[in-house]
């Protein structure tokens, strides 16, 4: 039987029960072979929708291809004793691609191999049902993010990823040779989000990669990740931003619960119900850490251990999420808007979720003369930022925004121990391939 003919009759594994009594075909990966006798075998074939049992008899049962080979199988869908209540009685088998010996056992509850081996063979490890579930949850969260913001009047945009200068003015930049001059991979779309608010779009969001040349080698960091960014005009307090993020996360969590119930069950993950998320000033959060846990904080900030302890405290008092506000000017970027009565503090916030910062946001300076002063205070040359400053010279509204790390959000939703597990092909200090 020709492969093309098998494909024209193809149904997904999840659809087989709807075709009882019909001649159809399945196409996918050979996951398991159970040989009952010389001329009878039960195969499990897997595709994007799940798996189905195939009864293979006669000459077809003599030479099963290696596990994970790609096969197309024609036959009749019949009622059966498998979990699905149906199976395929095979009358034709085509091996489309033969798999090499596997570097690890793939179809156990968890892959029993070290992280490096798992990521060295990433295409193979992604076939595992748990990994498939992780990225279906991640995709659903992303779709919900987009859908909510579109309904809220935000425009999706795409901004440059090759830039002339960093948004933070720091050393966390990957240099790129841009013809005859230096350039960098973008740390953030921050400048361009603000410029588009000034351009009159008012509300914009972007889903895209960002690059950080940080030397961290931790479970919290990768050097390339997906940032969910938004910026909105005509706001004058961070309460509006925190309210928006609360509603946005409520929508995302609801979508994941409704659309990914099977994946959540497989992963043993439970998403919290989100009500009002508590809001603590940084100084108050530091006092809680000192008082409750004897944990000192670095000046003007929280360290990773402090974030975990603070979420532990929040879980006992309110729930797994907590906003931290009013970070010092010294630890925020130059464009962060300062308190008029306390210029050493900024209108800014982080959101912590199950021990990890997943969001940073705040209000921005929108007057060009204040931006120039802020640059000079940091020892940065205003000339290098003229393309950015120019956007504010013809009138920009008060504005603000935030960014959510998609991999961090996914990792915390599913309580994964490492953000690399929520990354298809991680990029860190040691890994550039695959």
Buried (B, 14 or more C-beta within 10 A) or exposed (E): BEBEEBEEBBBBBBBBBEBBEEBBBBBBBBBBBEBEEEEBBBBBBBBEEBBBBBBBBEEBBEEBBEBBBBBBBBBBBBEBEBEBEBBBBBBBBBBBEEBEEEEBEBBEEEBEBEBEBBBBBBEBBBBBBBBBBBBBBBBBBBBBBBEBBEEBEBEEBEBEBEBBBBBBBEEBBBEBEEEEEEBBBBBBBBBBBBBBBBBEBBBBBBBBEBBBBBEEEEBBBBBBBBBBBBBBBEBEEBBBBBEBBBEBBBBBBBBBBEBBEEBBEBBEBEBBEBEEBEBBBBBEBBEBBEEEBEBEBEEBBBEEEBBBBBBBBBBEEEBBBBBBBBBBBEBBBBBBBBEEEEEEBBBBBBBBBBBBBBBBBBBBBBBBEBBBBBBEEBEBEBEBBEEBBEBBEEEBBBBBBBBBBBBBBBBBBBEBEBBBBBBBBBBBEEBEEE
